[in-house]
Amino acid sequence: MTDHAASWRVRALPILRGRRIVDALWLGAEQTRDVLHWSLRPPVLMLDSGLALYPAQDPEGNGPGAIMLTDDRLGVLPPVPLDRD
C-alpha cells in the first residue's frame, strides 16, 4: 500500500521548504472568471519564489476554496464575490 501523504511530501518539500509568504491577495476577477470559470475569487498566498498558492474545492479545480488559519484574530481567508476587490 502506498503512503500518499509521504509521496506528496517528497514532491512538495523541494518547492515549498524555506519559502516565505510575501503577499496575501485575492485572484483578480478577470482571471477568476475567464481562466478558471469560477464565480468566487480565491485567496492567494504569494511566495518569495514567485509561486502562487490558492485553494480549490477539489483536485480538479471545480471551484475556489478557503484558507483556514489557526489564529483567533483571523480564522479564515474566504473566497470573495467577483465584484469585490
Residue, then its C-alpha position, 0 to 999 in steps of 0.5 A: m500500500t502506498d503512503h500518499a501523504a509521504s509521496w506528496r511530501v517528497r514532491a512538495l518539500p523541494i518547492l515549498r521548504g524555506r519559502r516565505i509568504v510575501d503577499a496575501l491577495w485575492l485572484g483578480a476577477e478577470q482571471t477568476r472568471d475567464v481562466l478558471h470559470w469560477s464565480l468566487r475569487p480565491p485567496v492567494l498566498m504569494l511566495d518569495s519564489g514567485l509561486a502562487l498558492y490558492p485553494a480549490q474545492d477539489p483536485e480538479g479545480n471545480g471551484p475556489g476554496a478557503i484558507m483556514l488559519t489557526d489564529d483567533r484574530l483571523g480564522v479564515l481567508p474566504p473566497v470573495p464575490l467577483d465584484r469585490d476587490 
